[in-house]
Amino acid sequence: MMPDPPYYAVIFTSVRTETDEGYARMADAMMDLASRQPGYLGVEHAREEVGITVSYWDSLQAIAAWKEQADHQLAQKWGRDKWYSQYSIRICRVERAYHFERGE
C-alpha cells in the first residue's frame, strides 16, 4: 500500500527486441536494487506487447539518484544496446490515489 499522496511515479513503457540474453536476471537485480534505494515506495509492472513498469518514489531527488546509480546505469546501457527497440519514461506527481479491493 502506498503512502498518502503526494508522491511521484516513474512510468517506463518499452518494446523489447528478440534478445533475451541476461534480461530476466538483470530485471530481477534492478527490482531488488531499486527496493533498497532511499525514497523508493514500490513498483507495479505488466508485460504483453508493450511492457509497463511504474515505480513510486517520495521525491524527485530520489528519482534522480536512482537514475544515476552505477549498476542501474549499466542496465540502462544494456537495455539500449540489446533488450529494447524503444522505450519512454514519464515522471508524474501523484496528487490523488484511490484503491478498491474486493473482500472475501
Secondary structure, DSSP 8 states (H G I E B T S, - for coil): ---SS-EEEEEEEEEE-S--TTHHHHHHHHHHHHHTSTTEEEEEEEESSSEEEEEEES-HHHHHHHHH-HHHHHHHHHIIIIIEEEEEEEEEEE----------
